[in-house]
């Protein structure tokens, strides 16, 4: 039985940032998964490698990337 000082599991996940997968990142950025893979290959987007081949993204990093990407598109 958890003691009264142990935070509920839901609160713990709400405070921590869960990494996004390629498809989730693509939806968030409004591009195709293939574009996300291309950006990863070119090291143009901040990403994490998990267990060697798996690629993950932090939403906070993607928010910054998306803002700069939109700025570049508006200036083009």
C-alpha positions in Angstrom: 0.0 0.0 0.0 1.5 3.4 -1.0 2.2 5.8 1.8 0.7 9.3 1.7 3.9 10.9 0.6 4.2 8.8 -2.6 2.8 10.8 -5.6 0.2 9.0 -7.7 1.5 7.4 -10.8 -0.6 9.6 -13.1 0.9 12.7 -11.6 4.4 11.3 -12.1 3.8 10.8 -15.8 2.1 14.2 -16.2 5.2 15.9 -15.0 7.7 13.8 -17.0 8.0 14.2 -20.7 7.4 10.9 -22.7 9.4 10.7 -25.9 7.5 10.7 -29.2 7.9 8.2 -32.0 8.6 9.2 -35.6 5.0 9.0 -36.6 3.9 11.1 -33.6 6.6 13.6 -34.3 5.5 13.8 -38.0 1.9 14.5 -37.0 3.0 17.2 -34.5 5.2 18.9 -37.2 2.7 18.5 -40.0 5.1 16.5 -42.3 5.4 12.9 -43.4 7.4 10.3 -41.5 9.8 10.1 -44.4 10.6 13.8 -44.0 11.3 13.3 -40.3 13.6 10.4 -41.2 15.4 12.6 -43.7 15.9 15.3 -41.1 17.3 12.8 -38.7 19.7 11.4 -41.3 20.9 15.0 -42.1 21.0 15.8 -38.3 18.7 18.7 -38.8 16.3 17.8 -36.0 17.0 17.1 -32.4 16.4 13.4 -31.6 17.4 10.6 -29.3 18.5 7.1 -30.3 17.0 4.4 -28.0 18.4 0.8 -28.1 20.5 1.6 -31.2 18.0 2.0 -34.0 14.8 3.4 -32.4 14.4 7.2 -32.8 12.6 9.3 -30.3 11.9 13.0 -29.9 11.2 15.2 -26.9 8.1 17.4 -27.5 9.9 20.4 -26.0 12.7 20.0 -28.6 10.1 19.7 -31.4 8.3 22.8 -30.3 11.5 24.8 -30.7 12.3 23.1 -34.0 8.7 23.7 -35.3 8.9 27.4 -34.4 12.2 27.9 -36.3 11.0 25.8 -39.2 7.8 27.9 -39.5 10.0 31.1 -39.4 12.2 29.8 -42.2 9.1 28.9 -44.3 7.6 32.4 -43.8 10.9 34.0 -44.9 11.3 31.8 -48.0 
